[in-house]
Each structure stands twice: as C-alpha cells, then as structure tokens.
Amino acid sequence: MNIFLNFKDRILNSNIIKNFLIVFFGDGLSSVLTILNLSIMMRVLGLNESSIVNLVIAYILVFDTIFNFQSFNSIIKFLPSALIKNDLNKVKLYIKQGFILDLSTALISFLFSNVFLNLVGNFFNWNSEILNLIRLYSFSILFNLTGTSIGIIRVYNKFKYSSYINVFVNCLKFIFYLLSFVINVGMWYFIFVELLFNLISSVLLIGVTLIIILKNNLYGIFKTKLIWDKDFLKFNFYCNFMTALDVPISHLTPFLINKFIGIKFISVYKIIEKIGGIVAKVATPLLNIIYPEISKKVSEGKELEAVALVRKIFLFIISFGSLIVLFLFLTYKLWINILIPNGNDYVFNVLFYLVFVILKFSFVGVYPLFMSLGHIKHNIYIVIIGNLVYLGVMPFLSTSFNINGVIISQCIQVFIVISMQIFTIKRGFYKKQVL
C-alpha cells in the first residue's frame, strides 16, 4: 500500500506528467475539433472545393515554414541557463532578440508568398479565385509572431495557458464551421474563418506572454540595448533551416497528391492525417515537455539519464498508441462514414497511417536528445537525404498504390532519418565513452 501511495505521489507531483496531461487533453480535444471541421467543410463544399481550401492553406504554410524563423527553439535552449545564473539582462536580451526575429521574418515570409504567387499559380494552372484566396490568407503569416511567446510559456512551465488558448480558439472555430450548414457559404468563408482565428490565437498567446514577463519582473525588455548573440542566432537559423527541410513531408504532400493522384484526394488525405494526429497528440506535448528536460540533463553531463528518458517515452507511446489503434479498429463502423464520405473505402488507409504514426512518434525523444548533444549540423544532411528519397519514391508509389503509396513513402523517409540520428548519437557516445 505504501509503495502504491509513493508511486502515486511521484506521478502526481511530477511536472512532466502534469504538463503532459494538460497539453495532451487540450491538444487532443483540439485535434478532434479539427477533424470535425475538415469533415464539415468536405460536406459543405464537396471534395474538390474543400481540397482547394486545403491547397491554399498548404501554400501559405510552405512560405511560413521556410522564411518565418520562429525563435522558440533558441528561447528554450538559451533562456534557462540565463535564468539559473540570474542574469536578467541576458534574459531580456534573448527575449528581445526573439521578438525582433519573429516580426522581421514574418514580414519576409509574407512578401515572398505574394511575390512568387503568380509563378507558382501558372505552374499549377490555378485560376484567379484560387490566387485571390491565397492573397487573403497570406495575411495569416503576419499574425504568426508567437515563436518567442511559445518559448517563454514552455520555459516558465506555463503549458496550461497555451493549452487553454488552443481549446478556446478551436471551440469557437468549430461553432463557425457548424454555421456553414445553415448559411450559404463558399470557399471564402472558410478561409476567412481560418484567418480570423489565427489572429485571435496569436493575440491571446502574446497577451499571456506579456503577463508572464511582468510577473517575473522583466521590465524594460525593449529598452535593453540590442546586442545580437551569435550563438542564439546560429542555433535559431539551424533549427528553422531544418524545419524548412521538412517542407516536402509537412506541406508539399497536398501538391504531390494533386499532381499524381487527383485533387479530390487532398481532403481525404488531410482527414486521414488528422486522425493519425490523435496519436501525435500524445507525442507532441511530450516533445514540448521533455525537450527542456533532456537539454538540462545533457548540459549537466547526465547523458545516460537522458537516454533512459527517451527509452521510457518510446515504450509509453508504443503502448498507448497501440491501444488507440485497437480501439479505432474495433469501432470504425461508428465513425468512419461520419468523418469521410464513403469512409468504408478508406478504412485500411486510416489504420495503416495510424500504425505509421505510432512507429514514427515512438521515437519522439530521439530528436531533442540528438539536438541537445550538439548534432544539429549532422541533422541537416540527414533530413536532406531522407526528403530526397521521399520525393524520389513518392511519385512512383503514389501512382501505383494511391494514398497507401504516400504513406509508404513517408515510412521510408522516417526510417532513414531516425536510423541515421540514432547512429550519430551512438557514435558520439562511443567517442566520449559514455556507453
């Protein structure tokens, strides 16, 4: 009995567990609402027009990802050490640098998205309505100034606030999507709704960040003399560069589906992707939470403890994810046709993608360990190789196996990237004689 109580106390008093539960349930609810929103849009607009809306969003996300250098990675890495040393001037400097980077790169991203629009539009033979939809939605980039805010929220252990905001915004958005059933709307309505709630989310996140700053007596941040920290900038550049390298997987897939399978399958794929995101909602909050923990252990020379944490996360996600897949398999007749028109045709696609996602995110701890150990430059080459292979095999496999071909291509890419990351970590450990 005492053993049980001690275990219970350790769990309940663990910041990692508490933060995970808060973020998981918040993101989980948001994920479900996103799936329902996509399903609603498919029924209101049809497969073709809903796919066009997804293409519009995907186009903007490509430029936002490549050029909008969100600074949360640098904030998470550098801010804790300054706080431990109680160097408030350094803390203020990092925050100021982060805000300036968020703003300046958002402006660059917005400009590039519009400059290249006609060129890309001509290549894909987009009509004027699609181009105008993209021009409108490009303003969402200017709202994406939350990199520093996200970093501060995580460093100061205020995960619940970002989770609350996420749930609040997605609940309101869901109401607006439901309204599309009772009023006569088109593609413009859904683009406007997405734009509006991107703005609301950003305003709320920045507002919470300002409260955290004031509560921690970090006054006069923007009065602090700006001295650019080269290490801060270098780390930020490499993190965002690597994020940009993931564009083929994260944001170009809808364009590839349009090219090699057909435009109507974009909406179907997005639904399947979001269903798979249910598992990701286990991994993503864990990544956000354990990244600072792993970084801290590595900085303290406790590499073996960091490795042990990665292994625990692997076993947890495999176990939890398997239960999710089993549950969805046993109950698919209850929900598949609600979420996807003619959903019975896509049961295998959904389950196949779910298994892939579980295997992928079970290794979620590898990335922060890899980064914390200083292998960031190696990751650039690893991701380039993995994505080049993806772009090489995806046209053939998607043409041959439809949506399953897309999933197989992603499996190959993930296997290459994770295998090479693990190999690099082990090689570094052997050189240091850690293992």
N, C-alpha and C positions, 0 to 999 in steps of 0.2 A: 504493500500500500504506500509506504513511504517513497519507494522507488518511483511509483507512478506519479505521486504528487510532485516529486522533484523534477521528473521529466516534464510534467505539465507546466510547472513554474518556469522551467528553462524555455519552453516553447512560447509561452505567453509573454515572457519578459524579453524575448529575442526581438531586437529591432528589425532584423532581416525578415522574420516571419510576419511581424505586424505590418511592415511596409508592403510585403508581398501580398498579404490578404487584402489590404486596402486597394492596392493598384490592380490586383487580379480581378476582384469583383467589380471594380469600377470600369476597367477596360473590357471585362467580359460582357457586361451589360451594354456598353457602347458598341462592342463588336456585333452583338445580336441585333441592336437597333440599325446598324449599318447594313447588315444582311437584309433586314426587312425593308429598309429604304431602297436598296437595289431592286428587290423583288417588286415593290410598289411601282418604281419607275419603269421596269420592264413591262408591267401590265398596263400602265397608263400610256406609254409611248410606243410599245412594241419593241421587238428585238433590235431592229435597225436603228431607230432614233435613240433608244437608250444606249446603244453601242457608240453612237456618235457623241453623246454626252460624256461617256467614259473616255473616248478618244481625246476630247477637248481637255478634260482634266489631266489625262496622261501627258499630253503635250506640254502643259504648263509645269507639271511635276518634273519633267525632264530638265527644263531650264532652271527651275527652282533648286533641283538637286545638284546640278553641275556648278552653278555660279553663285548660289546663295549660301555662303560659308557660315553655317550655324556654329556658334562658338561653345556649345555646351560641353564638348569633349575636353577642350582646353580648360574651361572653368572647373570641371570635375577633377582634372589632373593637378592643376596648379593651386587652386584656392585652398584645399585642405592643409597643405604644407605652410602656407602663409598664415592661416588661422592658428595652427599649432604653435607657431613662433610668435603669435600675437602681433604680427606685422600688419597693422590696419592700413597703412599707406599702400602696401603691396596688394592687399585685398581690394582696396578701392581702385588701384591701377588696373588690376586684372578685370574687374567688373566694367570699368570704363572702356577698356580695350574691346571687351566682348560686345558691348552695346554699339560701339562705332563700327565694328566688323559686321554685325548683324544688319545695321542700317545701310552701309555702303554697298555690301554685296547683294542685298535685296534690290537696290536701285539698278545695279549692273544686270542682275538676272532679269528684271522687268524689261529693261531696254533691249537686251539680246532676244528675249522671247518674241518681241514685236519686230525687231529688225530682220530676223530670219523667217518670219511667219510666211511671207509670200513665196519664198524659195521652197520651204517645206510643203506649203499648200499646193504649189504647182507640181511637185514631185508626186504627191498622193492624189492629185486631181480633186482637191477639196473645193466646194462651191463657196460663194460669198457668205452664205449664212453660217457655215462652219467657221470661216475666218473671223466673222464678227463675234461669234460666240467665244472664240479663243481670245480675241482682243478684250472682251469684257472680263473674262475670267483671269486674264493676266494680272489684274489688279490685286488678286489674292496674294501674289508674291510680295507686294508692298506691305501686306498685313503680317507676313511671316517674319517677325522680328523677335522671336521668342527663344532663340538659342541660349542667350545668357540667362534668361529667366528660368528655363528648364534646368540649366546647370546649377543655379543658385538654390532652386527648390530641392534638388537632389542632395546637394552638399549640406544644406541645413536641415535635412531629414524631414521635409515637409511634403512628402509624397501625397498625402491625403488631399492636399489642396488641388494639385493638378488632376487627381482622380475625380474629385468633386466637380471641377470645372468641365472635365471631359463628359461626365454623365449628364450634367445640367445642359450643356450645349447640344448633346446628341438627343436628349429627350425633347427639347424644343424643336430641333430639326425634324425629328420623327413626326411631330404634330403637323408641321408644314408639308411634309411628304404625304401624310394622310389627307390633307386638304385637297391634294391633286385629284382625289377620287370624286370630289363633289363640285369642283370648279373646272372650267375648260382651260387646260394649260398645255403648253408645249415644252420644247427643249429649253427655251429661255427661262422658264420658271425655275427649273431645277438648277441651272447654272447660277441664277440669282440667289437661290436659297443657299447653295454651297458657298458662294461668295460672302453672303451676309454672316453666316455662322463661323466662317474662318476669321472674319473681323471680330466678332464677339468673343471667340475663344482667345484670340491674341490679346485683346484689351483686358480680359479677366486675368490672364496669366501674368501680364506685365504689372497689373494692379497688385496682385498677390506678391510679386517680387519686390515692389516698392515698399510694401508693408514689412516684409522680412528685412529689407535693408534698414529701414527706420528703426525697427525693434532691436536691431543689433548695433545701433549707434554708428552706422556707416554714413554719416552726413558728409555732404560736400564732395560726392564722387566726381561730379562733372567739373568741379573746381580744381580737382587734382591735376597737377602738371602731367601732361601726357608724355610718357617715355615708353616707347614701344619695346616690349620684351621679346627678344628674338626667339627664345625657346618657346614662348607662348604662341607666337605667330607660326613658327615652323610646325609645331605639333598640330595646330589648328588647320594649317594648309594640308598636311599629310592626311589627317583624319577626313577632311572634306574631299580631298582628292580620291581617297579610297571609297568613300561613299558614292562619288561620281562614277567610279569604275563599276559600281553595281547597277548602273542605269540599265544596261541590257536586260538584266533579270527583273528589276523592280518596276521599270516604267516603259521599256520598249516592247515588252511582250505583247501588249494590245496591238501595236502596229504590225508586228510579225504575224499575229493571228489574222489580222485584216488582210495581209499580203498573201499568206499561204493557205489559210483555211476558209475564211469568209468573215465579213464584218459582223454578222449576227451572232457569231460565236464569242465575240468580245464580252458581251453581257453575261453569257453563260459562264465563261471562264472567270469573270470577276466575282460572280456568286460563289463558284467553287473555291476560289481563292479566299474569299471572306469566311466561308465555312471552315476551311483549313486554318484560318486565322484564329479560330477558337482555341486551338492548341497553342498557337503563337502567343495568345494572351496569357498563357502560363509562363512561357519563356521570356517574353519581352519585359515584364515587370521584374523578373528575376535578373535579367541582364542589367537593367537600370539600377537595381539594388546592389547586386554583387560586384559590379564594376568598381565602385569606390572601395569595397571591402577587399577585393583581390589586389587592387592597386596599393592599398595600405599595407597588406601583408608582404607584398613584394618589396616595397620601399623599406620595410623593417627587416628584410632578409629572411622572411618566413615563407620561402618558395614552396616547401613541402606542404604547408598548411593551405596555401592557395590551390595546389594541385588536388588536395583532398576535398576542398570545397567544390571544385569543378566536377570531380567524380560523383559527389553526393547529388549535385544538380542533375547530372546525366541520369542517374538511377531514378530520381524523382520524376523527371519528365517522361522517361520511358514508361514508368508505372502508371502515372496519371494519364498520360496520353493514350495508352492502350485501353484504359477504361472508357475514355471518351469515344474512341473508335468503336469499341464493342457496343456501347450504348447507342450510338448513332446508327450502327448496322442493324441492331435489333428493332429500332424504332423508325427507320427511314420511311416506311409507308405512311407514317403520320405527318411528316413534314416536307418530304422531297417535292411533292407536287404543289405545295403551298409556296415554296421558295422559288422553284424553277418551273416554268410552263413545260409540260410534257417531261416532268422531272424523272420519271422512271427510266427514260433513255440515258440518264446521266448518273445513275446510282454508282456504277463501277468507277466512273471518273472521280466522283466525290470521295469515295472510300480510298481509292488509290492515292489521291492527293493528300488525304489525311495521314496516311501511313508515311508518305514522303515528308510531310511537315513534322511529324513526331521525330523521325530519324534526324532530320535537319536540326531541330531546335534542342534535341537532347545534348548536343554539343555546344550549347549556347555559352557555356563558361570558357570554352577554348579561346574565343576572341579576346575577352578582357585580359586573360592570362597572357596571351600572345602579345597584346599591346603593352601591358604593364612591364613585360620583360624587355621591352625596347626593340621589338622586331618589326616596327611599323614599316620600314623601308622594304623589308622582305615581302610584306603583305601586298604591296603594290604589284610586284611581279606575279605573286600567286594568284591574285584576283584577275589580272590581265590574262594569264594563261587559262584560268577557269572560264572566263567570259568569252574568250576567243573560241574555245572548244564549244561552248553553248551556242554561239552564233553560227558556228560551222555545222553542227549536227541538227539544230532545230529545224531549218527548212526541210531537210530530208525526213526527219522523224515525224514532224507535224503533218506533212503531206501524206505520209504512209499510215500514221496511227491517229490522226486527228488531235483532239485535246490531250489524249494519252501521250502522244508524241512530244507535246510541250512539257508535260510532267516528267517524262523520261529524260529529256534534255536538261531539265533543271536538276534532276537526280545526279546526272553525270557531273554537272558543274559543281554542285555542293560536295560530292565525293572528292573531287580533285582539290578543292580549296581547303577543306577540313583536313584531309590527309597530309597535305603539304604543310599546313600550320602545325599540326601535331609533330611531324618530323622535325621541323625547325625548332620547336620548343625542346624536344628531347635532345637534339644535337647541342643546343645551348646549355642544357643541364649537364650533359656529359662533359662538356668542356670546362664547366665550373665545378664538376664533381659533386653536384647536388644530388644526383641519383646514382 
